[in-house]
Amino acid sequence: MAGLTIRNVIKSYGDVEVMHGVDLDIDDGEFVVFVGPSGCGKSTLLRMIAGLEEISGGEISIGDRVVNEVAPSKRGVAMVFQTYALYPHMTVYNNMAFGLKQAKTPKDEIDRRVQQAAKVLDIVDYLDRTPRALSGGQRQRVAIGRAIVREPEVFLFDEPLSNLDAALRGQTRLEIARLHERLGSTMIYVTHDQVEAMTLADKIVVLRLGHVEQVGKPMDLYSKPDNLFVAQFIGSPAMNIFNSTVSGKSVSIGGEKGVGELQEAPQNGVVVGIRPEHLTTCKKSEAVISGKLELIEQLGDHIIAHLIRDDKSEFIVKTEHFAEFSRGDLMHFTIDADRVHYFDEKSEKRIS
């Protein structure tokens, strides 16, 4: 096992720079998730770590070894791809053993590693089957097993669950979390799904347009996003964003009451962020925001309510059922002042 260090890493395609001086430290044994929208550079960064993409500048180290010029097979990493990439004519056993055979690993050692990985992944009973006799989740476990038998220093996962249906994604996500707990290996996982990021990661790296926007523990990013982009990307449903009026230090978003006060009067305008789960129904006289109920999504133990304000802007509330309200009703909401997020309108940076 090993940690990983990235220093001022740049990636260019011709004159177009797509990764802009990325700096990152990943500790030995950490589960780190790269997350961001399509085109943010998360898979490109992962492929540079794997050696599948050349870096245009900077330095990548695995453990104490700089690997910029090291071949992918010599870096001590194993990668699990979005597609299973299994050999259809080979059994599960031979798919998992193939790389070791190519590396001239002794037969007894190959068998030990394959049997051990199959036990960890609960696929011992499938070793004699071919991939076409397996479900999607089982095939992905075989792909993960093929990585495990290499006994790498770092595991790399490139959106491994995106081809699975919702139920299998949840199940396989749990299996990957258990795998990390058992092996204690350094794992880097790429996804565009922030729910996967929140549930799996020790540390999340949020990327946008080739820049690292924020690095931190899942709940740190949820509770104290550094900027407006992270605030809206982390959390499901996304954070509600409101324009505000500011009088001195007091901030209002159009309700009967203000949402709170800043520590000092801002130099620019202020954007207010409120998470849907932090809004609570109240009387009109107590409201920080009001809106007409447009739509209710019934999700079992809670609902997602969509509301529209007088200025036609929309916001969302996540709550338990409110039986006394129906579509078209005017509703009023309050919030604990400590739950409000403030951002500079110009820079989009968080305001303390």
C-alpha positions in Angstrom: 0.0 0.0 0.0 1.1 3.6 -0.6 -0.1 7.2 -0.5 -0.1 9.4 -3.5 1.1 13.0 -4.1 0.2 15.2 -7.1 2.1 18.5 -7.5 1.2 21.2 -10.0 0.0 18.6 -12.6 -1.0 20.1 -16.0 -2.6 18.4 -19.0 -2.7 19.9 -22.4 -4.0 18.7 -25.8 -2.0 20.9 -28.2 -2.6 24.5 -27.2 -5.6 23.6 -25.1 -4.9 23.2 -21.3 -7.5 21.0 -19.6 -6.0 20.4 -16.2 -4.6 23.5 -14.5 -1.9 22.9 -11.9 -3.6 20.3 -9.7 -2.1 19.8 -6.2 -3.4 16.9 -4.1 -2.2 14.7 -1.2 -3.8 11.2 -0.7 -2.8 9.4 2.5 -2.0 5.7 2.6 -5.2 3.7 3.0 -7.6 6.6 2.2 -10.7 6.2 0.1 -10.7 9.3 -2.1 -13.5 10.2 -4.5 -13.0 12.5 -7.5 -16.4 14.1 -8.3 -17.7 16.7 -10.6 -19.8 17.2 -13.8 -19.0 15.8 -17.2 -15.8 17.4 -18.6 -14.4 18.5 -15.2 -11.2 16.4 -15.7 -11.8 13.7 -13.1 -11.3 10.7 -15.4 -8.3 12.5 -17.1 -6.7 13.0 -13.7 -7.3 9.3 -12.8 -5.8 8.2 -16.2 -2.7 10.3 -15.6 -2.2 8.6 -12.2 -2.6 5.2 -14.0 -0.1 6.2 -16.7 -2.7 5.9 -19.5 -2.4 9.6 -20.1 0.9 11.5 -20.2 1.1 14.6 -18.0 2.2 17.9 -19.7 3.7 19.3 -16.5 4.1 18.7 -12.8 4.8 15.5 -10.8 2.9 12.4 -9.6 4.4 10.3 -6.9 3.2 6.9 -5.6 4.7 6.3 -2.2 8.2 7.8 -2.4 8.6 7.1 -6.1 8.0 9.7 -8.9 6.1 7.8 -11.6 6.0 10.4 -14.4 8.1 8.2 -16.7 7.1 4.8 -15.3 5.1 2.4 -17.4 1.5 1.7 -16.3 2.3 -1.9 -15.5 5.2 -0.9 -13.2 3.3 1.8 -11.2 1.8 -0.6 -8.7 -1.8 0.5 -9.6 -4.8 -1.6 -10.7 -7.7 0.0 -12.5 -11.4 -1.0 -12.7 -13.1 0.5 -15.7 -16.7 1.6 -16.4 -17.0 -1.3 -18.8 -16.2 -4.8 -17.4 -13.8 -5.6 -20.2 -13.9 -9.3 -19.5 -12.8 -12.0 -22.0 -16.1 -13.6 -23.0 -14.5 -17.0 -23.9 -12.6 -17.3 -20.5 -14.0 -18.5 -17.2 -14.1 -16.2 -14.3 -11.0 -17.9 -12.8 -9.1 -17.4 -16.0 -10.2 -13.8 -16.4 -8.9 -13.1 -12.9 -5.7 -15.0 -13.5 -4.8 -13.8 -16.9 -2.7 -10.8 -15.9 -0.8 -12.9 -13.4 -0.1 -15.6 -16.1 1.2 -12.9 -18.4 3.6 -11.7 -15.7 4.9 -15.3 -15.3 3.6 -15.6 -11.7 4.0 -19.1 -10.3 0.9 -21.3 -10.7 0.4 -21.9 -6.9 0.7 -18.2 -6.3 -1.9 -17.4 -9.0 -4.3 -19.9 -7.4 -3.8 -18.5 -3.9 -4.6 -15.0 -5.1 -7.6 -15.9 -7.2 -9.2 -18.0 -4.5 -8.5 -15.3 -1.9 -10.0 -12.5 -4.1 -13.0 -14.7 -5.0 -13.7 -15.3 -1.3 -13.5 -11.6 -0.5 -15.9 -10.8 -3.3 -18.2 -13.8 -2.7 -17.8 -15.2 -6.2 -16.2 -18.6 -5.4 -19.2 -20.4 -6.8 -18.8 -18.6 -10.1 -15.2 -19.3 -10.9 -16.0 -22.0 -13.5 -18.6 -19.8 -15.3 -18.1 -17.6 -18.3 -19.1 -13.9 -18.1 -22.3 -14.3 -20.1 -23.6 -16.6 -17.3 -23.3 -13.7 -14.8 -25.4 -10.7 -13.9 -24.1 -7.2 -14.3 -23.2 -6.9 -10.6 -21.4 -10.2 -10.7 -19.4 -9.2 -13.7 -18.3 -6.0 -12.0 -17.2 -8.0 -9.0 -15.0 -10.2 -11.4 -13.5 -7.0 -12.8 -12.7 -5.8 -9.3 -11.3 -9.3 -8.5 -9.0 -9.0 -11.5 -7.6 -5.8 -9.9 -7.3 -7.4 -6.4 -5.2 -10.3 -7.5 -2.5 -7.9 -8.7 -2.1 -6.8 -5.0 -1.5 -3.2 -6.1 -0.4 -0.3 -4.0 -3.3 1.9 -5.3 -6.8 0.9 -6.6 -8.3 3.1 -9.3 -12.0 3.0 -10.1 -13.4 4.9 -13.1 -17.2 5.2 -12.7 -17.5 1.4 -12.1 -21.2 1.4 -11.3 -22.6 3.6 -14.1 -23.7 0.5 -16.2 -25.7 -1.0 -13.3 -29.3 -0.4 -12.5 -30.2 1.5 -9.3 -30.6 -1.6 -7.0 -27.3 -3.1 -8.2 -25.5 0.2 -7.8 -26.5 0.4 -4.2 -25.5 -3.2 -3.5 -22.2 -3.0 -5.3 -21.4 0.4 -3.7 -21.8 -1.3 -0.3 -19.5 -4.2 -1.5 -16.8 -1.7 -2.5 -17.0 0.0 0.9 -16.6 -3.4 2.6 -13.7 -4.2 0.3 -11.9 -1.1 1.3 -12.5 -1.9 5.0 -11.1 -5.4 4.6 -8.1 -4.5 2.4 -7.2 -1.1 3.9 -5.8 -0.2 0.5 -5.5 3.3 -1.0 -8.5 3.7 -3.4 -9.3 6.5 -5.8 -12.8 6.5 -7.2 -14.2 8.6 -10.0 -17.9 9.4 -10.3 -20.3 12.1 -11.3 -22.8 10.9 -8.7 -22.4 13.0 -5.6 -24.5 10.5 -3.6 -21.8 7.8 -4.3 -19.2 10.3 -3.3 -20.8 11.2 0.0 -21.5 7.5 1.0 -18.1 6.1 0.0 -15.4 8.7 0.6 -13.0 9.4 3.4 -12.2 12.5 1.4 -13.9 14.1 -1.6 -12.1 16.1 -4.3 -14.6 18.4 -6.2 -13.4 19.3 -9.7 -14.7 21.8 -12.2 -13.1 22.6 -15.6 -9.7 21.2 -14.7 -9.5 23.0 -11.3 -9.9 21.6 -7.8 -12.7 23.5 -6.2 -12.5 21.9 -2.7 -11.1 19.0 -0.9 -12.5 17.7 2.4 -14.5 15.1 4.3 -18.0 14.6 3.0 -19.8 16.4 5.8 -17.3 19.3 5.7 -18.2 19.9 2.1 -21.9 19.6 2.9 -21.8 21.9 5.9 -19.2 24.4 4.8 -18.9 24.6 1.0 -16.1 26.9 -0.1 -18.0 28.4 -3.0 -21.4 28.4 -4.7 -20.4 25.6 -7.2 -19.6 23.1 -4.4 -22.7 24.2 -2.4 -25.0 23.4 -5.3 -23.1 20.2 -6.4 -22.9 18.5 -3.0 -26.3 17.6 -1.5 -29.4 15.9 -2.9 -31.7 17.7 -3.7 -29.4 20.6 -4.6 -29.1 23.7 -2.3 -31.7 26.4 -3.0 -30.0 29.7 -4.1 -31.7 33.1 -3.5 -30.8 36.7 -4.4 -30.9 38.9 -1.3 -31.3 42.4 -0.1 -28.8 43.6 2.5 -29.3 46.4 5.1 -26.1 46.9 7.0 -25.3 43.4 8.2 -28.9 42.1 8.0 -29.8 39.8 5.0 -33.3 39.2 3.7 -34.7 37.1 0.8 -38.2 38.6 0.7 -40.0 37.1 3.7 -41.6 38.7 6.7 -38.3 38.2 8.5 -34.6 38.3 7.6 -32.6 35.1 7.3 -29.8 36.3 9.6 -26.9 38.7 10.0 -23.4 38.7 8.7 -20.3 39.4 10.9 -19.6 42.6 8.9 -21.3 44.5 6.1 -20.4 43.0 2.7 -18.6 44.9 -0.1 -20.6 43.2 -2.8 -24.1 41.7 -3.2 -24.9 38.5 -1.2 -26.3 35.2 -2.5 -28.1 33.1 0.1 -28.0 29.3 0.1 -30.6 27.2 2.0 -30.7 23.4 1.8 -34.2 21.9 1.1 -34.1 19.8 4.3 -33.5 22.9 6.5 -36.7 24.7 5.6 -39.6 24.3 8.1 -43.2 25.3 7.7 -44.4 28.3 9.9 -46.8 31.2 10.2 -46.6 34.0 7.8 -45.3 36.4 10.5 -42.4 34.1 11.1 -41.5 33.4 7.4 -38.1 34.1 5.8 -39.5 32.8 2.5 -43.0 32.0 1.1 -44.2 30.3 -2.1 -47.1 28.6 -3.8 -47.0 24.8 -3.7 -46.7 23.6 -7.4 -45.7 19.9 -7.2 -45.2 17.1 -4.6 -42.9 14.2 -5.2 -43.9 11.3 -2.9 -40.8 9.4 -1.8 -42.1 7.1 0.9 -40.8 8.4 4.3 -40.4 12.0 2.9 -41.5 14.3 0.1 -39.9 16.8 -2.2 -42.1 19.8 -2.5 -41.6 22.3 -5.4 -42.7 25.8 -4.7 -42.8 29.1 -6.8 -42.4 32.6 -5.4 -44.2 35.8 -6.5 -41.2 36.7 -8.7 -41.6 33.3 -10.5 -38.3 31.9 -9.0 -38.6 28.4 -7.7 -37.3 26.6 -4.6 -37.5 23.1 -3.1 -38.4 21.7 0.3 -37.5 18.2 1.6 -39.7 17.2 4.5 -42.1 14.8 6.0 -45.7 14.8 4.6 -47.7 18.0 5.3 -51.3 16.7 5.0 -52.9 20.1 5.6 -51.5 21.6 2.3 -52.3 20.8 -1.3 -51.3 22.1 -4.7 -51.9 25.8 -5.1 -51.7 26.7 -1.4 -49.4 29.5 -0.3 -46.9 28.2 2.2 -44.5 29.9 4.6 -41.1 28.7 5.8 -38.5 29.6 8.4 -34.9 28.4 9.0 -32.4 28.3 11.8 -30.0 31.2 11.2 -27.1 28.9 11.8 -28.2 26.8 8.8 -28.0 29.6 6.3 -25.1 29.8 3.8 -23.8 33.2 2.4 -21.8 33.7 -0.8 -20.2 36.8 -2.3 -22.2 37.6 -5.4 -19.2 38.6 -7.4 -16.5 36.0 -6.5 -19.1 33.2 -5.4 -16.8 32.5 -2.4 -18.3 31.6 0.9 -18.8 34.5 3.4 -18.2 33.5 7.1 
